[in-house]
Amino acid sequence: MSMQSTMNNPQGAYAIFPTIPSVKDLTEVLYGGKRFGNHVDEVWPNLFIGDMSVANDRYSLWKLGITHVLNAAHGRMYCQGSHDFHGSTVDYYGVPADDSPSFDLSPYFFPSADYIQNALNTTGARVFVHCAVGVSRSASLVLAYLIIHHRYTLLEAINKVKERRWIFPNRGFLKQLHALDVKLRKNIV
């Protein structure tokens, strides 16, 4: 089975990876498929990943019907975001993350996943998760959400998001997500 068919068939991934895939294996999966992205994509019902151009455009957010914003680059250049910027009709949550392999994003996995889940449990909610480019920090938090609240494996979560958006969490975030996947699987099995 080729790596390409693995990406299109998450169950096929287990034929290649009968155990938890390594970070290197996951990186190969991430390299597959398209390598370009839109400014925003719906990757799960009412859950969007996007970049700062959409995040900084209140009209675009309004057109998308966004009710909640999770900024995975809070306080970083060009990703200032706040309750004041988005106004009273949009709930805002900021994660002050650097897109650096040495940055520990893991303390934000559960709070961000809970924020997304609580928002999506609200009737009519539409959640926009963003960082600067929308491929590493924001994608990592959405992957953590799928792992934590939907019990996806990391590989399944990657494949699910890649159906709609090109993502590429940096190696440090991928290692942290891998550790989360291993930890949660040990608790389930």
Secondary structure, DSSP 8 states (H G I E B T S, - for coil): --HHHHHH-HHHHHHH-SS---HHHHHHHHHSS-----SEEEEETTEEEE-HHHHT-HHHHHHHT--EEEETTTTBTTB---HHHH-TTSEEEE----S-TTS--GGGHHHHHHHHHHHHTSTT--EEEE-SSSSSHHHHHHHHHHHHHH---HHHHHHHHHTT------HHHHHHHHHHHHHHHHHH-
